[in-house]
Amino acid sequence: MQYQLSAQRVDATGSLASSHGAEVRLATDMEGRKDAPNPVELLLAALAACMIKGAERVLPVLKFQLDGMRVSLQADRQDAPPRLAAIRYEITIDTPESAARLDLLHRNILKYGTISNTLAAAVPLSGTIRRAGDDRSS
């Protein structure tokens, strides 16, 4: 499988990426923009989308009841050399499923995620999954 995307500079404050008719505004200026994600935020959005899509992929196989899902991410950037030093996530699931089944979903999300596997090979990736309304993580 191959993916294609093109991006172009629109002006000094931003750029535009497009793929198969969809467009995403990019914050590519030095000051940042309120109406567009910067490159790190785009990377985190790709990881969040990968995790949500991964859950969607395995839900029918696991016969898992998912009523809602949220992924929160944080990345630590180092300056020299400029790179991400760590990425942390928390997946919050609205479900009546047991803790063991929640853990099974978590393992499957990570095992089959193209973006999560790619990033985990390059930067420490750690996180938890928890049930919505639960204070403890697993």
Secondary structure as UniProt FT lines:
FT   STRAND          6..11
FT   TURN            12..13
FT   STRAND          14..19
FT   TURN            20..21
FT   STRAND          22..26
FT   HELIX           39..62
FT   STRAND          68..78
FT   TURN            79..82
FT   STRAND          83..94
FT   HELIX           99..111
FT   HELIX           114..120
FT   TURN            121..122
FT   STRAND          125..131
FT   TURN            132..133
//
